[in-house]
Amino acid sequence: MSQDDRVTLAEHGKTEYVIVVAEDAPEPEVYAAEELKAFLEESTGAEFPLVRDDEPPAAREIMVGNSRHTKTLALGSVPQDLGA
């Protein structure tokens, strides 16, 4: 992996990222987003805001599950048959 391929999620206890989950996300996706938030904060010392997809898109997002924000990326849909 080259330097250009790396993503810095947080530096010096600060982050520019938010975690996005759909406003009507099922409980497993909400739980996953909350767990991701907790682990990222514990490991980096930075606070990662957890926002719903009814907020305007941020410049840097970590998206959990399908949401209005993922649909704007034209990546296709996330497979629905992965299960809970």
N, C-alpha and C positions, 0 to 999 in steps of 0.2 A: 504494500500500500504506500503510495507516495504522499508527500505532505499535502498535495492538492486534493487528495481523496478524503482527507480527514475532516470530521465535523467536531467542532468544539461546542459542547452544550452549555458549559459554564466555565467561568474563569474568575479567580479571585473572589469567589462567593457570589458572583452575579451571573445572570443569564438574560438573554434576549428572547428566549423561547417561552411559549405558553403551551399547555396541553389542552387539546380540543376534544370534546366529546359531544355527540348529538344531544339536542335538547330533550328528545324522546328516547334516548339510548336505553337499551335493556340493562337490567341490573348488573349482569356480568361485565359489560363494557364500562359502566360507571365504576365498578369495583376495580377493574384493571387500570383505569385512568388514575384512580386514587392511590393504588399500590405503586404505580409508576412514579407518580408525584412524590410519594413518601421515600421511595428508594433513591430517586434522583437527588432529592433534597438532602438525604442522609449522606450520600456519597460525595456531593459537591459543595454543600453548605449554602447553595443558592436556593431561593424560593421560586418554584415553578408554578405560576398561576394556572388554575384549572378553570377553563371557560367553556361555555356552551356554544354551539354553532349558530346561535342567534346573534352573537356578537360579530362585529365586522372582522374579516380575516386580519390576522397579525402578519408582520413581515416574516416571522419565524415560528412555525408551529410543529408540534408533535401531535399527530392526529390518531385517535384511538377509535377504531370502528368506522362505519360509514356515517357521513354527516354532510351537511350542505357544503362544507369546505372541501371534502374529498371529491365531491361531484364536480367542483370547479376545475379540478386538475386533469380531467379527461383521461384518467388512468384505467377506465373501465370499472366495473363494480368489484368490491371485495367479495370473495366467495361466501355465500350465505350458508353453505352446507358444512362449515367447519364445526358447528355445534357450539355449545356453551363453553 
